[in-house]
């Protein structure tokens, strides 16, 4: 699934509700919450902080997907093309960072 397809699916879901997209600062707050949930799960699995016996194990895949959904909401609310933006990022890292790290 391309980023464009993700954006289209998110847009279809959001637009079935009267409220539509939240304001950008509200979406950023939601994104911060989602990243925090991912960070907490990673810390429990790979860091020094074990979960409490009463806490469920969350799926890192699900936490990442929540972040993707929220990023798509932000992009859609601002009429941005994530495929275009991602291509720019990859062009940048292939150019800027091509000799930065030891290659296999």
C-alpha positions as CSV (number, residue, x, y, z in Angstrom):
1,X,0.0,0.0,0.0
2,X,1.5,3.4,-1.0
3,X,1.4,6.4,1.2
4,X,-1.2,7.9,-1.2
5,X,-3.4,4.9,-0.7
6,X,-3.0,5.2,3.1
7,X,-4.0,8.8,2.9
8,X,-7.0,8.0,0.8
9,X,-8.2,5.3,3.2
10,X,-7.7,7.6,6.2
11,X,-9.6,10.4,4.4
12,X,-12.5,8.1,3.5
13,X,-12.8,7.0,7.2
14,X,-12.5,10.6,8.6
15,X,-15.0,12.1,6.2
16,X,-17.8,9.8,7.3
17,X,-18.0,11.9,10.5
18,X,-19.2,15.5,10.8
19,X,-16.2,16.6,12.9
20,X,-13.7,15.8,10.1
21,X,-10.1,16.4,10.8
22,X,-8.9,17.9,14.0
23,X,-6.9,21.1,14.0
24,X,-3.2,20.7,13.3
25,X,-2.2,21.4,17.0
26,X,-4.7,18.8,18.1
27,X,-3.3,16.2,15.7
28,X,0.3,16.9,16.9
29,X,-0.9,16.4,20.5
30,X,-2.3,13.0,19.4
31,X,0.9,12.2,17.6
32,X,2.9,12.9,20.7
33,X,0.6,10.6,22.7
34,X,1.1,7.8,20.1
35,X,4.8,8.2,20.0
36,X,4.8,8.1,23.8
37,X,2.9,4.8,23.7
38,X,5.5,3.4,21.3
39,X,8.4,4.6,23.4
40,X,6.8,3.0,26.5
41,X,6.4,-0.3,24.8
42,X,10.0,-0.3,23.4
43,X,11.3,0.6,26.9
44,X,9.4,-2.3,28.4
45,X,10.6,-4.8,25.8
46,X,14.2,-3.6,25.3
47,X,14.9,-1.3,28.1
48,X,15.3,-1.6,31.9
49,X,11.7,-1.0,32.8
50,X,9.6,-4.2,33.1
51,X,5.8,-4.0,32.8
52,X,3.7,-4.3,35.9
53,X,2.1,-7.6,36.3
54,X,-1.3,-6.0,35.7
55,X,-0.3,-4.4,32.3
56,X,-0.9,-6.0,29.0
57,X,1.8,-6.4,26.4
58,X,1.1,-4.0,23.5
59,X,2.1,-4.8,20.0
60,X,4.8,-2.5,18.6
61,X,3.4,-3.0,15.1
62,X,0.1,-1.6,16.3
63,X,1.7,1.3,17.9
64,X,3.6,2.1,14.7
65,X,0.4,1.8,12.7
66,X,-1.3,4.3,15.1
67,X,1.5,6.8,14.3
68,X,1.1,6.2,10.6
69,X,-2.6,6.8,10.8
70,X,-2.0,10.1,12.8
71,X,0.6,11.3,10.3
72,X,-1.8,10.6,7.5
73,X,-4.4,12.7,9.3
74,X,-2.0,15.6,9.7
75,X,-1.0,15.4,6.0
76,X,-4.6,15.2,4.8
77,X,-5.7,18.1,7.0
78,X,-3.0,20.2,5.4
79,X,-3.5,18.9,1.9
80,X,0.1,17.4,1.8
81,X,1.3,14.5,-0.4
82,X,3.2,12.1,1.8
83,X,4.6,10.2,-1.3
84,X,6.1,13.4,-2.5
85,X,7.5,14.3,0.9
86,X,8.9,10.9,1.5
87,X,10.6,10.9,-1.9
88,X,12.3,14.2,-1.0
89,X,13.5,12.6,2.3
90,X,15.0,9.6,0.5
91,X,16.7,11.8,-2.1
92,X,18.2,13.8,0.7
93,X,19.5,10.8,2.7
94,X,20.9,9.1,-0.4
95,X,22.7,12.3,-1.3
96,X,23.7,13.7,2.1
97,X,24.3,10.4,3.9
98,X,25.7,8.3,1.0
99,X,29.2,8.1,2.6
100,X,28.3,8.7,6.2
101,X,28.1,5.1,7.3
102,X,30.2,2.0,6.5
103,X,28.5,-0.1,3.8
104,X,28.1,-3.8,3.8
